[in-house]
């Protein structure tokens, strides 16, 4: 099965244009996702949102921070996220440890 190609909104000059209304709608949507009790999200994950025609705003995909593209984000903030994602094992909290794979089996 071949999936349809996604349409990225990157402009020819390399920018990622979005209207203030689109940014506000995306922000409102992801904040609703992040505050929903039934949604559990691991730390240091990147969540891509977009509009699905006929449906509305949706989570398009999520990936570990180190496996995600920058797509118009502030590179300094990206480095902050990557630095946080690459912490020593002794610095992992109990909450974070639930997301670690069980490598004993």
N, C-alpha and C positions, 0 to 999 in steps of 0.2 A: 504494500500500500504506500502510495506517495502522498506526503502531506503537502498542503498548499504552502507556497513561500510566504513568509510574513513580510509585511511592508513596514520597514523602519522609516521613521520620519526625519532622518538625518538630512540636513540641507547640503547643497553642493559645497558650501563654505566650511563644512564640518560641524556646524552648530546643530543643536537639537531643539528646534523651535516648538514652542507650546504657548498657547494663550494663557493669560492669568486665570481665566475660567477653567481651563483644562487642568492646570496645576492645582487649583483649589479643589476641583472635583476628585482628582487622583488622590490628593492628600486626605480629603474627607473619607474616601473609600478605604484607603489603606489603614487609616486610624481606626475605622470601624472594624476592619479585619483584626487588627492587633489588639483590640480591646474586647473581642468576643471570647468569652470564657471557654467555649468548646474548641477553639482553635489554639493549638499548641505549636509554637514556632521555636526552632532551635536558635541559640545565639549565633551571631555572625553569619546570618543568612541574608542573601540579597533576594528581594521579592520584586518581580517585574509585574506591573499592572498595565492594563490597556483596555481599550473598548472593543468588545465583540459586537459586530453588527447585529442588530435586532435583539441584543441581550443587555448590553450596557457594560459598566465597569466590571472587570474580573481580574483575578490573579492569573497571569499568563504562565508564569513559571517561577520557581525559586531554586536557588543554587547556593552552594557554599561561597563565601566571599572570595576565596582564592580561585574559584572557577567561574567568575563572572566578568563580564565586560564592563568598562567604565561608562559607556554610553552617555557622555555629557556631564558626568558627575565631577565635582571638584576633586582633582587628583590628590590633594592633601588630605581630604576627608576619606578618600579611598584607602590611602596609606594608613590612616588611623584605624580603620576597620580591619585591614589586613594585619596590622600589628596586634590588635586585640584578639584576632582569630588564631594567632600563632603564639600562644602563651605556653609556658612550661607546664608539664603535667602537675607539678606540686601547687600550681596556682589555680587549678580548676576547682570551682565551687561544687558543692553537692548538687545544686540545681543543674549546673552545666554537665556534670558527670552522667546524668541520665541519658544524654545524647551520644555518649561515646559507644562505639561498637564493642560487643563482647568478643574479645579475641581469644578467649579460653576454650571455645568450642570448635 
